């Protein structure tokens, strides 16, 4: 929204989070140009190469599945980068309750 925080794949194939104001970069995966990431229906993070071959994956620690109408007609799970820089994954749990969890707590990314 404000351009301070960025999450996604860089042109050189890094899955990363960046705080532009603090010049802070967290790299979760380093690959090649053309790699892209996918958030699967069960919350698994996958990076694929330009040939759609899986290069990296991290399974979500929480039980979740695809839901058509999660919050304001958005399907779940989905990622949301808050104005304060926290990246969260929103989903419906096994009990049918809407949940939001810090991305860093849902998969083992190597950061606290």
C-alpha positions in Angstrom: 0.0 0.0 0.0 2.6 2.5 1.1 5.5 0.9 -0.7 7.5 0.5 2.5 7.0 -3.3 2.7 7.2 -5.8 -0.1 6.7 -9.6 -0.2 7.1 -11.8 -3.3 9.6 -13.0 -5.9 12.3 -10.8 -7.1 13.4 -10.8 -10.8 16.4 -13.0 -9.9 14.3 -15.7 -8.2 14.3 -14.8 -4.5 11.3 -15.3 -2.4 11.7 -12.4 0.0 10.3 -9.9 2.4 11.7 -6.3 2.3 11.3 -3.3 4.5 12.4 -0.5 2.2 12.6 2.2 4.9 14.9 0.1 7.1 16.7 -1.6 4.2 15.9 -4.9 5.8 15.7 -8.0 3.6 14.7 -11.5 4.6 15.3 -14.1 1.8 13.4 -17.4 2.3 14.4 -19.0 -1.0 17.1 -18.1 -3.6 16.5 -19.5 -7.1 16.6 -18.3 -10.7 14.9 -15.8 -13.0 11.5 -17.1 -13.9 10.8 -18.8 -10.6 7.4 -18.0 -9.0 5.6 -18.9 -5.8 2.2 -20.4 -5.2 0.2 -20.6 -2.0 -1.6 -24.0 -2.2 -5.1 -24.6 -0.9 -3.7 -26.3 2.2 -1.4 -23.4 3.0 1.7 -24.9 1.6 4.2 -22.5 0.1 5.7 -23.7 -3.2 8.3 -22.2 -5.5 8.2 -23.5 -9.1 10.6 -22.8 -11.9 9.6 -21.6 -15.4 8.9 -25.3 -16.4 6.4 -25.6 -13.4 8.8 -28.0 -11.6 8.7 -27.6 -7.8 12.0 -26.2 -6.5 11.1 -25.5 -2.9 8.2 -26.1 -0.6 7.2 -25.5 3.0 4.2 -27.2 4.6 1.9 -25.1 6.8 1.9 -26.0 10.5 -1.9 -25.3 10.8 -4.7 -27.4 9.3 -6.4 -25.4 6.6 -8.1 -25.9 3.3 -9.6 -24.0 0.4 -12.8 -22.0 1.1 -14.6 -20.0 -1.6 -16.0 -17.4 0.7 -13.6 -16.6 3.4 -13.8 -12.9 4.2 -15.6 -10.3 2.1 -15.9 -12.8 -0.8 -12.2 -13.6 -0.9 -11.2 -17.3 -1.2 -9.0 -18.7 1.6 -6.2 -19.2 2.3 -4.8 -15.9 1.2 -1.9 -13.6 2.2 -2.3 -10.1 3.5 0.5 -7.6 4.1 -0.6 -5.2 6.8 0.4 -1.5 6.8 2.7 -2.2 9.8 4.7 -4.8 7.8 3.3 -8.0 9.2 2.6 -10.6 6.5 -0.3 -12.8 7.6 -2.1 -15.8 6.1 -5.9 -15.8 6.5 -7.8 -19.0 6.5 -10.8 -21.0 7.9 -9.8 -23.6 10.5 -11.2 -27.1 10.9 -13.9 -25.7 13.2 -15.1 -23.2 10.5 -13.6 -20.2 12.3 -11.8 -17.5 10.4 -8.1 -17.3 11.5 -5.2 -15.0 10.8 -1.6 -16.0 11.6 1.7 -14.3 11.1 3.3 -16.0 8.1 6.6 -16.6 10.0 4.6 -18.7 12.5 2.9 -20.9 9.9 5.9 -22.4 8.1 9.5 -22.9 9.1 11.2 -19.9 7.3 14.2 -19.7 9.6 13.3 -16.4 11.2 11.8 -15.8 14.6 
